[in-house]
Amino acid sequence: MNMMKTLIATGVLATITSSAFAATEISWWHSMTGALGERVNALADDFNKTQSDYKIVPVYKGTYDESMAAAIAAYRAGNAPDILQVFEVGTATMIYAKGAVKPVYEVMHQAGEKFDQNAYVPAVAGYYSTPKGMMSFPFNSSTTIMFYNKDMFAKAGLNPEKPPATWQEFIGMAAKIKASGASCVYTTTWQSWVHLESFSTWHNVELATKNNGFGGLDARLKMNSPLHVRHIENLSNWAKQGYFTYAGRKDEANAKFNAGECAIITGSSSAYADIRKNAKFKFGVAPLPYYSDVPGAPQNTVIGGASLWVMNGKKADEYKGVAKFFSYLSKPEVAAKWHQDTGYLPVTKAAYELTKSSGFYERNPGTDVAVKQMIVKTTEKSRGLRLGNYPQIRTVFDEELENVWTGKKTAKEALDSAVKRGDELLVRFEKANKGNQ
């Protein structure tokens, strides 16, 4: 009988002890698939092994749009995740989602974690910050750069180590590449991101008023300026001359470049790993071309990718776990490995310096191009974009640019229409969120 009591008591004690010391689970909804999804799982596993108080549980929730919609529904139902990965164009929506998010600077401070916003790459941290501090945690940040086929350059009689630095240089090179028999001289992925958004910050001009929306909800589009019209008109003319091939709104053009069809492509820096894996030719990496007659150019390009947002209404212990995880992700060796493994930007200066000192950039030429475009001090015009309803506005941009490529509209007609339609979406967002500033 005493033995039975002892066993029961021991079992109860074990249950209590197990319950008392069970790790606090932190849910992390993300949109990373394939190799990137595996890296996300590895990050969580690695953090979980460093301590026993918290357990990061990554959950794939579909595309960025799908994950964001699911999180909004979950928040309303009272069961939102602790951490949500949100693409950069959803930043304004998250900031003005009153009561739905808990700012990262607040999470870190309340948890007693060491946190210095100046440790993060300015162009990245600034995109996700308000005057009070960093609202979300920079995670998978990329930017726009240029890749080119060195073999096709050599065939055209061009120096394979000298890609076009300016759009003026591009014209002469494009003619030679075309004359050498290339069926596709230049193509691009993410046309709106590359040729309107990044084009603006690269030339230090506004895409929208109020410093691209950072100054208030009443921002209005202005990418129908003479410079923007000039560039889109040039692209239209180059398409007619056979210098520019449009392949689609997203990353469809990557397949054409990887197959050796196109000599030059502009797009996301995160495409590097895929190109290195699939290209059967020598390729180079270079900054985006710019117009040399525009004062202040080149400045810095704009970021893409996503950041991690902390949802409101959680327990203090959960927030402490989130803060510990963000501190872990900020460690130079962790952030540097993420950068090197994925092709995304190093989000901290220390991660960049560690990668540089390790010789990674020397062993992998061109992988520092994107970083160099982003580590410069940003201006009010080049800090980034904070515009409401921006996913819908991007769709408008794509529709109007396609009207130019198909000859339905001139560059000015299309950009004027994009401004008019986009402003209607901005006004709608302003009215819906005016009380949330």
C-alpha positions in Angstrom: 0.0 0.0 0.0 2.8 2.4 0.9 4.5 1.5 -2.3 1.3 2.3 -4.2 1.1 5.7 -2.4 4.7 6.4 -3.2 4.2 5.6 -6.9 1.1 7.8 -7.1 2.8 10.6 -5.3 5.8 10.3 -7.6 3.6 10.3 -10.6 1.7 13.4 -9.4 5.0 15.2 -8.6 6.4 14.3 -12.1 3.2 15.6 -13.7 3.4 18.9 -11.7 7.1 19.2 -12.4 6.7 18.5 -16.1 3.8 21.1 -16.3 5.8 23.7 -14.3 8.8 23.4 -16.5 7.1 22.9 -19.9 8.5 25.2 -22.5 6.2 28.1 -23.5 5.3 27.7 -27.2 5.6 30.6 -29.5 3.7 30.3 -32.8 5.3 31.7 -35.9 3.2 31.9 -39.1 5.3 32.3 -42.2 5.1 32.1 -46.0 8.4 30.4 -46.9 8.4 27.3 -49.1 11.0 24.9 -50.3 14.6 25.4 -49.2 13.6 28.7 -47.5 11.0 26.9 -45.5 13.6 24.4 -44.4 15.8 27.2 -43.3 13.0 28.7 -41.3 12.5 25.3 -39.5 16.2 25.1 -38.9 16.3 28.5 -37.3 13.5 27.6 -35.0 15.2 24.3 -34.1 18.5 25.9 -33.5 17.0 28.5 -31.2 15.0 25.8 -29.3 18.2 23.9 -28.7 19.9 26.9 -27.0 17.4 27.0 -24.1 14.5 25.1 -22.6 12.1 27.9 -21.6 10.6 28.6 -25.0 9.8 26.7 -28.1 9.4 28.4 -31.5 6.8 26.6 -33.6 6.9 27.6 -37.2 3.7 27.1 -39.3 3.5 27.6 -43.0 0.2 29.6 -43.7 0.3 30.0 -47.5 1.3 33.0 -49.5 1.9 36.4 -47.9 -1.6 37.5 -48.9 -3.1 34.3 -47.5 -1.2 34.4 -44.3 -2.1 38.0 -43.6 -5.8 37.3 -44.2 -5.6 34.2 -42.0 -3.9 36.2 -39.2 -6.6 39.0 -39.3 -9.3 36.4 -39.0 -7.5 34.7 -36.2 -7.0 38.0 -34.4 -10.7 38.7 -34.5 -11.4 35.3 -33.2 -8.9 35.7 -30.4 -6.3 33.1 -31.5 -3.8 35.0 -33.5 -0.2 33.7 -33.8 2.5 35.2 -31.6 4.7 36.1 -34.7 3.5 36.8 -38.2 5.6 37.2 -41.3 4.2 40.1 -43.4 5.5 41.2 -46.8 6.9 44.8 -47.1 3.8 46.2 -48.9 1.7 45.2 -46.0 3.6 47.5 -43.6 1.1 50.4 -43.6 -1.8 48.0 -43.1 -0.1 46.5 -40.0 1.0 49.9 -38.5 -2.5 51.3 -38.7 -4.2 48.1 -37.5 -5.1 49.6 -34.2 -4.7 47.3 -31.3 -3.7 44.3 -33.4 0.1 44.5 -33.1 2.6 45.1 -30.4 5.7 47.2 -31.5 9.0 45.3 -31.5 10.8 48.1 -29.7 8.2 47.7 -26.9 8.4 43.9 -26.8 12.2 44.1 -26.5 12.2 46.8 -23.9 9.6 45.2 -21.7 11.4 41.9 -21.8 14.7 43.5 -20.7 16.5 42.5 -23.9 19.4 44.5 -25.2 18.1 46.3 -28.3 19.8 49.0 -30.4 18.0 50.0 -33.6 21.2 51.5 -34.9 22.7 48.0 -35.1 20.4 47.3 -38.0 21.0 48.3 -41.7 19.4 51.8 -41.9 17.5 51.3 -45.2 16.0 48.1 -43.7 15.2 49.3 -40.2 13.9 52.6 -41.4 11.3 51.0 -43.6 9.7 49.3 -40.6 10.0 52.2 -38.1 8.0 55.1 -36.8 9.4 58.0 -34.8 8.9 55.9 -31.7 11.0 53.0 -32.9 11.1 49.7 -34.9 7.6 48.4 -35.3 8.5 45.0 -36.8 11.6 42.8 -36.9 13.5 42.8 -40.3 13.9 39.2 -41.4 14.0 38.2 -45.1 14.9 41.5 -46.7 16.0 41.8 -50.4 16.5 44.6 -52.8 16.7 45.2 -56.6 19.9 44.5 -58.5 21.1 43.5 -62.0 22.4 40.1 -63.1 24.0 39.6 -66.6 25.2 36.8 -68.7 29.0 37.2 -69.2 29.1 34.7 -72.1 26.5 36.7 -74.1 28.5 39.9 -73.4 31.7 38.3 -74.7 29.9 37.0 -77.8 28.7 40.6 -78.5 32.2 41.9 -78.2 31.6 43.6 -74.9 33.8 43.4 -71.8 32.2 40.8 -69.6 33.5 42.5 -66.5 31.8 45.9 -67.4 28.0 45.8 -67.3 26.1 49.0 -68.0 26.3 51.3 -65.0 23.8 53.8 -66.5 20.8 53.5 -68.7 22.7 55.7 -71.2 25.4 53.0 -71.4 22.7 50.3 -71.7 21.5 51.6 -75.0 24.8 51.1 -76.8 25.4 47.7 -75.2 21.9 46.5 -76.0 22.4 47.3 -79.7 25.5 45.1 -79.8 23.9 42.2 -77.9 20.9 42.3 -80.2 23.2 42.4 -83.3 25.1 39.3 -81.9 21.9 37.3 -82.4 20.4 37.4 -78.9 16.6 36.8 -78.9 16.3 38.5 -75.5 18.6 41.4 -74.5 17.0 42.6 -71.3 14.1 41.5 -69.1 12.9 42.2 -65.6 11.0 40.6 -62.7 8.7 42.5 -60.5 8.3 45.5 -62.9 6.5 47.8 -60.4 9.0 47.2 -57.7 12.1 47.6 -60.0 11.0 50.3 -62.4 8.7 52.5 -60.2 9.5 51.9 -56.5 13.2 51.2 -56.5 13.7 53.5 -59.5 12.4 56.3 -57.4 14.6 55.8 -54.3 17.6 55.0 -56.5 17.2 58.4 -58.1 16.3 60.0 -54.8 12.9 61.2 -56.0 9.5 60.6 -54.4 7.0 58.0 -55.6 4.4 59.7 -53.4 4.0 62.9 -51.4 4.6 63.2 -47.7 7.9 61.4 -48.1 6.3 58.4 -49.7 3.7 58.2 -47.0 6.0 58.3 -43.9 4.6 61.8 -43.3 1.0 60.9 -43.0 -2.0 59.1 -44.4 -2.8 61.9 -46.8 0.0 61.0 -49.1 -0.7 61.0 -52.9 1.1 59.4 -55.8 3.5 61.4 -58.0 5.2 58.8 -60.1 3.9 60.5 -63.3 6.8 63.0 -63.0 8.8 63.8 -66.1 11.6 61.5 -64.9 9.2 58.5 -64.4 7.6 59.1 -67.8 10.9 59.4 -69.4 12.0 56.0 -68.1 8.8 54.1 -68.9 8.8 55.7 -72.3 12.4 54.5 -72.8 11.4 51.0 -71.8 8.5 51.1 -74.3 10.8 52.2 -77.1 13.4 49.5 -76.2 10.7 46.9 -76.4 9.9 48.1 -79.9 13.6 47.9 -80.8 13.9 44.4 -79.4 16.0 45.4 -76.4 13.4 44.8 -73.7 11.3 41.7 -73.3 8.4 41.7 -70.8 7.9 38.3 -69.2 5.3 38.8 -66.5 4.4 40.7 -63.3 6.3 38.5 -60.8 9.4 36.4 -61.2 8.5 34.7 -64.5 11.6 36.3 -66.2 14.0 34.4 -63.9 13.4 31.2 -66.0 14.3 33.0 -69.2 17.6 34.3 -67.7 18.5 31.0 -66.1 18.0 29.3 -69.4 20.5 31.6 -71.1 17.9 33.3 -73.2 18.4 36.9 -71.9 21.6 38.7 -71.5 20.5 41.0 -68.7 17.8 40.8 -66.0 16.8 43.1 -63.1 15.1 41.8 -60.1 15.5 40.6 -56.5 18.9 40.0 -55.0 17.5 36.9 -53.4 17.5 35.2 -56.9 21.3 34.8 -56.6 21.2 31.3 -55.1 18.8 30.1 -57.7 20.8 31.5 -60.6 24.0 30.1 -59.2 22.4 26.7 -58.9 20.7 26.6 -62.4 22.7 28.8 -64.8 25.0 26.9 -67.2 26.9 30.1 -68.0 29.2 32.6 -66.3 27.2 35.4 -64.8 27.8 38.7 -63.1 26.0 40.8 -60.5 25.9 44.6 -60.6 23.9 47.5 -59.2 20.8 48.8 -61.0 21.6 51.2 -63.9 20.7 54.8 -63.3 20.4 58.1 -65.3 23.7 59.9 -64.8 22.1 63.3 -65.5 19.8 63.1 -62.4 21.3 64.9 -59.4 21.6 62.7 -56.4 21.6 59.4 -58.3 22.4 56.8 -57.4 21.1 56.9 -53.8 19.8 53.6 -52.4 17.3 51.0 -53.6 14.2 50.0 -51.8 13.7 46.8 -49.8 11.5 43.9 -50.6 10.8 40.7 -48.7 9.2 40.6 -45.3 9.5 41.3 -41.6 8.2 39.7 -38.4 5.3 41.3 -36.6 4.3 40.6 -33.0 0.5 40.2 -32.4 -1.2 41.9 -29.5 -3.1 40.3 -26.6 -0.5 37.7 -25.6 0.9 36.8 -22.2 4.0 38.4 -20.8 5.9 35.1 -20.9 5.1 34.7 -24.6 6.4 38.2 -25.3 9.6 37.4 -23.4 10.0 34.3 -25.6 9.5 36.4 -28.7 12.1 38.9 -27.5 14.6 36.1 -26.8 14.1 34.7 -30.3 14.6 38.1 -31.9 17.8 38.6 -29.9 18.9 35.2 -31.2 18.1 36.2 -34.8 20.1 39.4 -34.3 23.3 37.6 -33.3 26.0 38.3 -35.9 26.8 34.6 -36.6 23.0 33.7 -36.9 22.1 36.7 -39.1 25.3 36.2 -41.2 24.5 32.5 -41.8 20.9 33.4 -42.8 22.2 36.0 -45.3 24.8 33.6 -46.8 22.5 30.6 -47.0 19.5 32.4 -48.5 20.8 35.4 -50.5 18.7 37.8 -48.4 20.3 40.9 -47.0 22.2 40.9 -43.7 19.8 42.8 -41.5 22.5 44.0 -39.1 25.7 45.8 -39.7 27.6 43.3 -37.6 26.3 40.4 -39.8 27.6 42.2 -42.9 31.0 42.9 -41.3 31.3 39.2 -40.2 30.4 38.0 -43.6 32.9 40.4 -45.2 35.7 39.4 -42.8 35.1 35.7 -43.4 35.9 36.1 -47.1 32.4 35.1 -48.2 32.1 38.0 -50.7 35.5 37.3 -52.2 34.6 33.6 -52.6 31.1 34.6 -54.0 31.7 37.7 -56.2 28.7 40.0 -56.5 26.9 38.9 -53.3 27.8 42.2 -51.7 26.3 44.4 -54.4 22.9 44.4 -52.8 24.4 45.2 -49.4 26.4 48.2 -50.8 23.2 49.6 -52.3 21.5 49.5 -48.9 24.1 50.4 -46.2 24.2 54.1 -47.3 22.4 56.6 -45.1 18.9 57.1 -46.5 17.2 60.4 -47.3 13.5 61.4 -46.6 12.8 60.5 -50.3 14.7 57.2 -50.3 13.7 55.7 -46.9 11.0 53.5 -48.4 7.3 53.5 -48.9 4.4 53.5 -46.4 1.2 53.6 -48.4 -2.1 52.1 -47.5 -3.8 49.5 -49.8 -0.4 49.1 -51.4 -0.9 45.5 -52.6 -3.9 46.8 -54.6 -2.0 49.8 -55.8 0.8 47.6 -57.1 -1.8 45.7 -59.2 -2.9 49.0 -60.7 0.8 49.8 -61.5 1.1 46.4 -63.2 -2.0 46.9 -65.3 -1.0 50.3 -66.5 2.5 49.3 -67.3 1.2 46.4 -69.3 -1.0 48.9 -71.2 2.3 50.6 -72.2 4.0 47.4 -73.3 1.0 46.4 -75.4 0.8 49.8 -77.0 -2.6 50.6 -75.6 -1.4 53.7 -73.9 1.6 56.1 -73.9 3.9 56.2 -70.9 2.3 59.5 -69.7 -1.3 58.3 -70.2 -0.6 55.1 -68.3 1.2 56.8 -65.4 -1.4 59.5 -65.2 -4.0 56.8 -64.9 -2.0 54.9 -62.4 -1.8 58.0 -60.2 -5.5 58.7 -60.5 -6.5 55.1 -59.7 -3.9 54.7 -57.0 -4.9 57.9 -55.3 -8.5 56.6 -55.0 -7.2 53.6 -53.1 -5.1 55.9 -50.9 -8.1 58.1 -50.1 -10.2 55.0 -49.2 -7.4 53.8 -46.8 -7.1 57.3 -45.3 -10.8 57.5 -44.5 -10.9 54.1 -43.0 -7.8 54.6 -40.8 -7.8 58.3 -39.9 -8.6 57.7 -36.2 -5.7 55.2 -35.9 -2.8 57.5 -36.4 
